[in-house]
Amino acid sequence: LTQEQKDVLQKLEIGLTGEKYQPFLLYGVTGSGKTHVYIEIIKKVLGKGETALVLVPEISLTPQIISRFKSVFGEQVGPFHSSLSPGERFDAWRGIKSGKIKVVVGTRSAIFSPLSNLGIIVVDEEHDSSYKQKEPDPKYNARDLALVRGKMNKALVILGSATPSLESFYNVEKGKYTLLQLTQ
């Protein structure tokens, strides 16, 4: 890890120990190592016996992220998205409910995965409009639901992006989110 990544990780670790719900906006240029930071903080969460949810905007990104996470966490990682067959979806659901899968990686529908003892939610590329479910009903924004679910579970929420949404910058300005930056 770079010094900048270590500094960000240290602030996130403080967020893990805090009793107060506090979302973080991780503003990192492309190639700055946001995924390294996600992996390191998820190690800490799993070490506390908690689970992790990682949201990505597109199904096409899921396999590469899953292989990256599986290289670190092994069989504790499982996919959850709408392209899974009914059998795969059942297997994922059963793995999550049984506690075998502790790190769920998926698209917006993964926000509804049945993780218990949730310790962290990462919304990668939080600005992406793919997080918004427009059709069919119910309509929802998975990023916004991640914030609600994080608050309900007293979980750490990290919204990561190289190009954060204006909404997120506004929430930093209002003191609702803590801004963390990776500039290199």
C-alpha positions in Angstrom: 0.0 0.0 0.0 1.1 3.6 -0.7 1.3 6.1 2.2 -1.9 7.7 0.9 -3.7 4.4 0.9 -2.5 3.7 4.4 -3.8 7.1 5.6 -7.2 6.4 4.1 -7.3 2.9 5.6 -6.5 4.3 9.0 -9.4 6.8 8.8 -11.7 3.9 7.7 -10.5 1.8 10.6 -11.5 4.6 13.0 -14.9 4.5 11.3 -15.2 0.8 12.0 -14.7 1.3 15.7 -17.0 4.3 16.0 -20.5 3.9 17.4 -21.8 6.7 15.2 -22.9 5.9 11.6 -20.7 7.8 9.2 -20.6 7.2 5.5 -17.3 7.9 3.6 -16.8 9.2 0.1 -13.6 7.8 -1.3 -12.6 10.1 -4.1 -9.8 8.4 -6.0 -8.5 9.0 -9.4 -8.5 6.0 -11.8 -5.6 3.6 -10.9 -5.2 5.1 -7.4 -5.9 1.8 -5.7 -9.4 2.1 -4.3 -9.9 -1.7 -4.7 -6.7 -2.2 -2.6 -8.3 -0.1 0.1 -11.6 -2.0 -0.2 -9.8 -5.3 0.2 -7.8 -4.2 3.2 -10.7 -2.8 5.1 -12.8 -5.9 4.3 -10.1 -8.0 5.9 -10.6 -6.0 9.1 -14.4 -6.4 8.9 -14.1 -10.2 8.4 -11.6 -10.4 11.2 -14.4 -9.0 13.5 -16.7 -11.8 12.4 -18.8 -9.5 10.2 -19.8 -9.7 6.5 -19.2 -7.4 3.5 -21.3 -6.3 0.5 -19.5 -4.8 -2.6 -21.7 -3.2 -5.2 -20.5 -2.7 -8.8 -22.5 -0.9 -11.4 -22.4 -3.4 -14.3 -22.7 -7.2 -14.5 -19.7 -7.2 -16.9 -17.5 -5.9 -14.1 -18.5 -8.6 -11.6 -16.3 -11.5 -12.8 -13.0 -9.5 -12.7 -13.9 -8.0 -9.2 -14.9 -11.5 -8.0 -11.6 -13.1 -9.1 -9.7 -10.2 -7.5 -11.6 -10.7 -4.2 -11.4 -14.6 -4.4 -7.6 -14.3 -4.7 -7.6 -12.8 -1.3 -10.7 -14.2 0.5 -11.2 -17.6 -1.3 -14.5 -19.3 -1.3 -16.0 -16.7 1.2 -16.7 -14.6 -1.9 -19.9 -15.0 -4.0 -21.7 -13.2 -6.8 -25.2 -11.9 -6.6 -26.8 -10.3 -9.7 -29.7 -10.6 -12.1 -27.8 -12.7 -14.7 -27.5 -15.7 -12.4 -29.7 -18.6 -13.3 -32.4 -19.5 -10.8 -30.2 -22.4 -9.6 -27.1 -20.2 -9.2 -29.3 -17.6 -7.4 -30.6 -20.2 -5.1 -27.0 -21.5 -4.4 -25.8 -17.9 -3.7 -28.8 -17.2 -1.4 -28.2 -20.5 0.5 -24.4 -19.8 0.7 -25.1 -16.3 2.1 -27.8 -17.5 4.6 -25.6 -20.4 5.8 -22.7 -18.0 6.4 -20.4 -19.8 3.9 -20.4 -16.6 1.7 -19.2 -13.6 3.7 -18.3 -11.2 0.9 -21.1 -10.6 -1.7 -20.1 -8.9 -4.9 -22.9 -7.8 -7.2 -24.9 -5.2 -9.0 -27.8 -3.2 -7.6 -30.0 -6.2 -6.8 -27.2 -7.4 -4.4 -28.4 -4.7 -2.0 -31.2 -7.2 -1.1 -28.8 -10.1 -0.4 -29.5 -11.7 3.0 -26.2 -11.0 4.6 -26.4 -11.0 8.4 -24.0 -9.2 10.7 -23.2 -6.8 7.9 -20.0 -4.8 8.7 -19.3 -2.9 5.5 -21.0 -1.9 2.3 -18.9 -0.6 -0.6 -20.6 1.1 -3.5 -17.9 1.3 -6.3 -18.4 3.9 -9.0 -21.1 5.4 -6.8 -21.9 8.0 -9.5 -23.1 5.4 -12.0 -26.7 5.7 -13.1 -26.9 1.9 -13.3 -27.5 1.8 -9.6 -31.0 3.3 -10.3 -33.7 0.7 -11.0 -36.2 2.4 -13.3 -38.1 -0.6 -14.7 -39.8 -2.7 -13.5 -41.2 -1.6 -10.2 -40.1 -1.2 -7.5 -38.0 1.8 -8.5 -35.0 2.4 -6.2 -31.4 3.6 -6.1 -29.1 1.0 -4.8 -26.6 3.6 -3.6 -29.3 5.3 -1.5 -30.4 1.9 -0.2 -26.8 1.1 0.7 -26.8 4.2 2.9 -30.1 3.2 4.6 -29.0 -0.5 5.1 -25.6 0.7 6.4 -27.4 3.0 9.0 -29.8 0.2 10.0 -26.9 -2.3 10.5 -24.4 0.3 11.9 -22.2 -0.8 9.0 -19.3 1.2 7.5 -20.4 2.6 4.1 -17.9 3.6 1.5 -19.0 5.3 -1.7 -16.1 5.1 -4.1 -15.6 7.0 -7.4 -13.1 8.8 -9.6 -15.9 11.1 -10.6 -18.3 11.4 -7.5 -21.8 12.6 -8.0 -22.8 16.1 -7.1 -25.1 14.7 -4.5 -22.2 13.0 -2.7 -20.1 16.2 -2.8 -23.1 18.1 -1.4 -23.4 15.6 1.4 -19.6 16.1 2.2 -20.2 19.8 2.2 -23.1 19.4 4.6 -21.1 17.1 6.9 -23.2 14.0 6.2 -20.2 12.1 4.5 -16.5 12.2 5.3 -14.3 12.8 2.3 -11.2 10.7 1.8 -9.0 11.2 -1.2 -6.5 9.2 -3.3 -4.7 11.5 -5.7 -2.1 9.2 -7.1 
